[in-house]
Amino acid sequence: MDRRAYLLNMRKAGLLKGQKPCFITLRQNLGKIYNSGSADFIMSYRNGILYFQRLSLFFRSLKPKLDFEVHTGRFVEYRFINKNFMNTLCLYDKDGNYLEIHYQKGNLETASTEDNIQRIVDILKENGLRLAEDEN
């Protein structure tokens, strides 16, 4: 099943927690916000909260016990890291903690994820999120 059909089925079943759903991957890093291993999620946004709904590795079914959420008010800066087939959205809080959101890019199936991530960032920018300054 392709991503659009999967999201449509989730919408019909009332399983999406937020709006602007995106297929993303989170990996363990030193950012102290997500500390588990690498996993795929559907990220969505509603009322100042990013929802992360965990997907199983093989069957792509939801694993609700592993879902979590993050209040967006904690983030003060963001940065996009562009690579060939993957992009990363980094969200930073005032304490130096960060969340790296990895997502595929560059084809028809990933276009809605790319668009929705940009829409979420635009909403967060309206609420005070700013572009991180270069470290150089």
SVG drawing of the C-alpha trace seen along z (x, -y; Angstrom):
<svg xmlns="http://www.w3.org/2000/svg" viewBox="-14 -35 47 42">
<polyline fill="none" stroke="black" stroke-width="0.4" points="0.0,0.0 1.4,-3.4 1.7,-6.2 -1.3,-8.2 -3.6,-5.2 -2.3,-4.4 -3.0,-7.9 -6.4,-7.9 -7.3,-4.7 -6.0,-6.1 -8.1,-9.2 -11.2,-7.2 -10.6,-5.1 -10.0,-8.1 -6.5,-6.9 -4.5,-10.1 -3.9,-12.2 -3.1,-15.4 -3.1,-17.2 -0.4,-17.5 0.8,-13.9 4.4,-13.1 6.3,-9.8 9.5,-10.3 12.3,-8.4 13.8,-9.2 17.2,-8.0 18.9,-7.9 21.2,-10.9 22.7,-13.1 19.7,-15.6 18.1,-14.1 14.5,-14.4 14.3,-11.1 16.4,-8.4 15.2,-5.1 16.6,-3.4 15.9,-4.1 12.2,-3.8 9.6,-5.0 6.7,-7.2 3.9,-9.2 4.4,-12.7 1.4,-15.1 0.7,-18.5 -2.3,-19.9 -2.7,-22.7 1.0,-23.1 1.8,-19.4 3.8,-17.2 2.4,-13.7 4.6,-10.7 2.7,-7.5 5.1,-4.6 5.0,-2.2 6.0,1.4 9.1,2.4 7.6,5.0 3.9,4.5 3.7,0.7 0.9,1.1 0.6,-1.3 2.1,-0.5 0.2,-2.8 2.1,-1.8 5.2,-3.4 3.6,-6.7 4.7,-9.9 4.2,-13.7 6.2,-16.8 4.9,-20.3 6.3,-22.7 6.5,-25.6 9.7,-24.2 11.5,-24.7 13.2,-28.1 15.2,-27.3 15.2,-25.1 17.6,-24.1 17.2,-22.0 20.0,-19.7 19.7,-18.8 21.2,-15.5 20.7,-13.7 17.7,-11.5 17.0,-12.5 16.5,-15.8 16.7,-16.4 14.7,-19.0 16.4,-19.8 14.4,-21.4 16.4,-23.0 15.2,-24.0 16.6,-26.7 18.6,-24.2 20.5,-22.9 18.5,-19.7 17.3,-18.8 15.2,-16.5 16.3,-15.3 13.5,-14.5 14.7,-12.6 12.5,-12.2 12.8,-11.0 12.6,-13.5 12.6,-13.8 9.8,-11.6 6.1,-11.7 5.4,-9.5 7.4,-11.8 6.0,-15.1 3.2,-15.3 5.6,-14.7 7.9,-17.4 5.0,-19.8 3.5,-19.0 6.9,-19.4 7.3,-22.8 3.7,-23.7 4.4,-22.6 7.6,-24.7 5.7,-27.7 3.2,-27.4 6.0,-27.1 7.7,-30.2 4.4,-32.2 4.7,-31.2 8.2,-32.4 10.5,-29.6 13.5,-31.1 16.2,-29.8 19.3,-28.7 22.3,-30.9 25.3,-29.3 28.0,-28.0 30.8,-29.3"/>
</svg>
